[in-house]
Amino acid sequence: MRLPLVAVAVAGAALLAGCGGGSATTPTQTPTAAPTTSAAAATTHASGGGVAKCVLADLKATLGATTGEAGQRHTAVVWTNTPSKECTMTGFGGVDLKGPNDPTFGPTYSLPRSAKTPSTVKLAPGATAHTTITWLPPQDGAGWTPTEMAVTPPDETRSAMVGWPGGAVQRQDGATRPGTFIDPVAAGSQG
């Protein structure tokens, strides 16, 4: 009877040794995975070869010219890099037109994004980039007239307020192919 008990004890010890070996391997792999994840997160926050992303605190938002005539019009929001360091902008920001309470849609018109492909814009100190707003005036001349815009740079959650330079806008909230939209950020003060 002692022999089977010894065999069970030896088998149990071998099993535990096998588990212990597996545990020793797992911590060795975990530190390798952690730096890889950290490096990817750092790349996400600092693009353009180590240049930081532009944040609202480092940007001044102003209005560019409004162009276009009877059909679609185009208004630029110009972003100026104000500190003495480079930064990058990539993608779409946000534009919310604010005005009187529309009985159907409310006081805010959040503009959808165009289908254009974004590219990274590197801003030297004092350099500019812009977001183009394409918008439709109402065909009958009457409509909803915004008073200001909340403009948000790409990858940012805070907004700056700027006045609305145009007249009435045709509201197309929820339209599948709206004539009013924003483009991704582009270099320079106007497209």
N, C-alpha and C positions, 0 to 999 in steps of 0.2 A: 504494500500500500504506500510505502514511503517513496517508491520509485515514481509512480505517476504524480505524486505531489511535488517532487523535485522537478520533474519534467514540466509541470505547469508553471512553477516558479521561474525556471530558466526561460521558458517561452514568453512569460509575462515580462521578464527583464529585457529580453531581446526586442519585444514589441515596444516597450517604453524607450529603449535606446533608439529605435527607429523613429519614434515620434520626436524624441529630443533632437535627433539629427535634422529632421524636417523643420523644427522650430529654429534651429541655428541658421538654416538657409533662408528662411523667411525674413528675419531682420536684415540680413545682408542685402536682399533685394529691395526692401523698403527704402533705405536711404538713397539708393540709386534712382528710384522713381521720384522721390521728393524733389531733388534738384532739377530734374527734367521739367516737372510741373512748374516750379518757381521760375525757371528760365523762360518758359513759354509765357507766363503771366507778365514778366518784365518786358518781354518783346511786345506784348499787347499794349502796355502802357507807355512805352517809349519806342516810337517807330522812326523810320528814316535814319537808321544808323545811330541810334542813341539819342536822337533829338526828341524832346518831350512833346506831347500833344498840346496844342493850344487850348487853353481854358478861358472861360469868360473873363476871369479876373485880369488876364493878360491881353484882352482884345477890346477894341473900341468899335462899336457898331454904329454906322451912319448910313444914310440913304444915298444911293447913286441916282442917276437920271432915270426917268421913265421914258421909254420909247414905244413906238407903235402908234397906230392911228385907229381906224374904225374897228378892226378886228381885235385880236389879242394884243395886249400891252405887256411890256416887260419892265419890271422895276428891280434894281439891284440893291441888295443889302451888302454894304462894304464892311469887311472885317480888317482892322488895322492892328498889327502886332505892336503893342506899346512898350514892353520891356526891352532890355538890352541883350536878349538871348533869342536864338532861333526857336521856332516851334513848327509843328506840322498839323495840317488839317486834312482829314480824309472822310468822304462820304457826304451824307445829307444832314443838315441841321433841321431845325423845325421853325415853322412860321405859323403863328396863330393870329388871324385878323380879329380885332376886338371892336365892337360897336354896339349900336342899340339892340335891344332884345328883338330878334326876329320871331314872330309867332310860331313858325314851323321849326326853325333850326336853333334858336337861342342867340345869345350875344357873341359867340365865338365861332369862327370858321377856321378849323385846323386844315391847312393845305396839304394835299397828298403829294407824294414824290413822283417825279418823272421816271421814265424807263432808262435814262442815261446811266452809263457806267461811271462810277466815281474813280478819281485818281488822287494820289497824295500830293498836296501842295505844301512846300516848305517855305515858311515865312521868315525872312531875315528881320532884324529889328527895323521897325518902321514900314515894312512891306505890307501889301494888301492882298486879300482874296475876296471873292464875292459869291453870294448866293443869288441866283436870278429867280425872281417870282414872275411867272407868266399868269396873267389874269384876264378875264373877260368882263368888259362892262356890259350891263344889261342892254338888250336890243331895243327896248322901248324907252330907255332913258331913265326910268324910275327903278329903284331897287335899294338894296341895302348898302349903306355907306359906312365903312369902318372909320374909326377915329384914330386908332393906333395899332401897332403890331408888337407881339411878343416874339422876339427872334432868338433862337437858340443855336449856338455853334454845334458842329458834329461832336458826338461823344460827350456831350455835356447835358446836365439836367437843369441848369439855371438859365434864365432868359434875361435879355435886355429889352427895354421898351423904346420903340421909335415911333414917330408919327406916321400916319398913313398919307402918302403923297397924292394918291389918285382920287377918283370920284367913286361913284357907286360900282359895286361888284355884283355880278350874277352869281348867286349862291348855287353851288352844285354839290352840297354835302351828300355823300354816299353814291355819287355817280360812278359808273364803271369806267368811263373814259372822259374825265372832266377836262374842261378847257382852262382851268385854273390849277396851277401846281408849282412846285419848286424843283429846281435842278440841284445837283450836287455842287459842293463848293469848287470854285475854279480860281486860277491865279489871276491877279490884277484887280483893278477896281471896277471893271465892267466888261461884259462879254461881247 
